[in-house]
Every structure is written in structure tokens, then in C-alpha cells.
Amino acid sequence: MTRQLLSLLFLASALHAGEVPDPLVANDGTKITTAAEWREKRRPELVELFTREMYGRNPGRPETMAFEIFDRDVVALDGKATRLQIAIYPGGKPGPRVDLLVYVPNGAKGPVPAILGLNFSGNHAIHKDPGIRLTESWIESKAAPDHKATDATRGSNASQWPVEEILSHGYALATMYREDVAADHEPYFGSGVHPLFPELQKGDENFSTIGAWAWSLSRALDVLEKEPVIDAKRVAVFGFSRLGKAALWAGASDQRFAMVLSNESGAGGAKLFHRGVGENIERLTTVFPHWYARNFKKYAGKDKELPFDQHMVISLIAPRPVYIGSAQEDTFADAEGEFMAAKSAEPVFRLLGAEGLPAETWPPVGTSVQGGIGYHVRPGKHDVLPFDWQQYLAFADKHLKPR
Ligand code: GCU
């Protein structure tokens, strides 16, 4: 059969409604059968496809980027941790500033692995620690009607960030506030890092907000690489919901991340669009027009005919471990669709010599399955609960701890 005919046959099957495209079939229709072909041919194709059609182009690491450690408290959290706060100026100083808050467990014998993630409400909201600098960015809180962070908003998001428990497993925790990076409210692209790169807003492959969040995680990793107490080769990237969508793309596009933890990232995160269950592209691209590149809007109403899907983003993380956490009542995020995406990425993990997802069918509610890919659906609503973190930490202990 000629190459052209193969390619036509592939296109015909990819366009079959509801059928998930095979990550191991290249753009020219050929089957990828070796790790080298994946690395040299298919992986770059997919990174380019998702950059162009979904997340948009980013500016890479700006040469002018600067950072300053403005706080180092070696007896933070009752002496349990060293707290570092680092002002990152992605375009140089002066200019937009993103604060990276880092807690490092005290008493470690060498550099420690870390969990890095963006937060929803400000660094000061993840813990009541009065030493955390209040963000100057816009915040959304009943306690702050003028959208300005105050002491009253300290710790308001602490239930989702079990800082002491993470430290007790030997991990550092590093976090940044989404609004320091990019405006998640109107006017979109009006504050944070986007005004630094006006050229990247032109056209349909624009530097999107989820693209910027993912990019900021890579910039934070640049900074962590310079911090001797952190083992930058063992950094897991974590995110919940829209920030989980960003964590997945960060881990998929930047192979320095050692692991990805996606908590209920749902549509445009870990779930499959092809099932047509839960939040769809139409809603995603109209209610949140800034999250993805403009190109993605052309797929509204075509969820079941997409020429790609989110299992391919998960497969870009292979062979590095990835955990997908779902919640039973989070119907928007389609828990079963998140499982099926993880499962559909498995052939790539296997090809690269990693373990897949050791479950043939959707696991029972409240059980965690952990191979090279991890998965659970827990009871309850869209949230980050202690059960979720217990699984992520067990998964990290399995993969990130030295043997
Ligand atoms: C909305 C949106 C989801 C998103 C969630 C969140 O519910 O529809 O796609 O994950 O917000 O980020 O909390």
C-alpha cells in the first residue's frame, strides 16, 4: 500500500465520530513501533499539534528573566520548614512579578524532591503562616470585596494544601498564584505576563492563559534548578481543575518535570472529548475564551470528531509517571472519561518501557490504582480532599523517592 493511501485510511478512521485517534500513528499514517520513532518523530509532531491547535505558542525562557530571593526563614512552621519566597520577573525587572513560595522540610540530608503547583487564591491563602507575602494581584474572595488581599484572606484555601503532610513525606512544596501569572478575569491578557509579549497575542496560535500558566511552571522550575536544597530532577507538577489542565500541559511540553499530578482537570485537561460526556468544547471556549488559543474554538461542536484528544497530552508525559484523580460527583469532568484517557495513553507508556495503568475496567469508587499511570475516582464533589493528597503522596513515594 502506498504511503498516501495509508494516510487517507488513517484520516478516514480518525474522523469516525467517537473514535479516539491512536497516539502511535504518525501524521503520515505510519505506525510508530519503536521508542526512538516516538521520541524523534511522533512526540515532536504532537507537541506541535497541541501548541498550534490548543494551547498556543509561548515565548520560551526570556533572556531577560530575573529572580530575587526576598525571604528565607529557616524556622518557619514551628521550625519544621525553611520558607523561601522568590520574586520572579519573567521579563526582567521592573516588570510583572510572580511570587514563588517554597517550603523545604528541615533536617533533610541532601537536596529534596518537590511538588510544584499553581494555586487559585494567592500564596497567602494556602496556609495561615503570617510570613507569606500578600499578593498585589486581583483576588476573588467574599472577604475582599475590592479584590485586594488582606490578612483576613490568609489560609482561606488551606484545606486543599496539606503543607505539613507534604513536608512530612520529605517533599518541598512550591506554589505560585494564577493571577500573578495571567488574568483569569476580564480584561483577559490585561495583567500578569501577557502584556510582555504583545506579538504572541496576534493570530490564532496565541499565547493562551492555560499556555501561560503551564509556561510559568517551567519558569519556576528554572528557578528551582538554581536552588541547591531542591533536587530539580525530582519535581512533580500538580494542579487542580483549570490549574490541573495547565499542569498536564506543563508536564507534557517540558520533559524536565519528573511527574504530573492532575486533580479533576476534566475538559481540556485529562478527560476525553470524544465521549461527548461532561463539559464540551463549545462551553469551554465561550465561557473561558482566554484559556486556549483561538484556534481551538473551531472545534466547538466537533468533540467527537476531533483529530486529537487529551489522552495524547497524557501520552506526552510518558515514560514519566502521571496520576489522574477524579471525583464521582464532578460530572463536568467526566470521571470515567478521565480514566479512559489515561488508559488510552497506556500504549505509549508501554512502548517506552514504563508500566501502564493496572486496571482493565474503571476502578471502583474510593480505590486507587497505581502503576506508571495512577488513577482514582473518589466519592464527593469537585475539590481537593485529603483522600486525593494521600494517593498523590503514595504515588510520589513510589516513583520519586530514591530506592
Ligand atoms: C469551571 C470549568 C472547568 C474548570 C473549573 C475550575 O467549572 O467549567 O473546566 O475545571 O471551572 O477550574 O474550577
Boltz pocket constraint, residues with backbone or C-beta under 6 A from the ligand:
constraints:
  - pocket:
      binder: B
      contacts: [[A, 240], [A, 241], [A, 242], [A, 243], [A, 264], [A, 265], [A, 266], [A, 267], [A, 279], [A, 332]]
      max_distance: 6.0
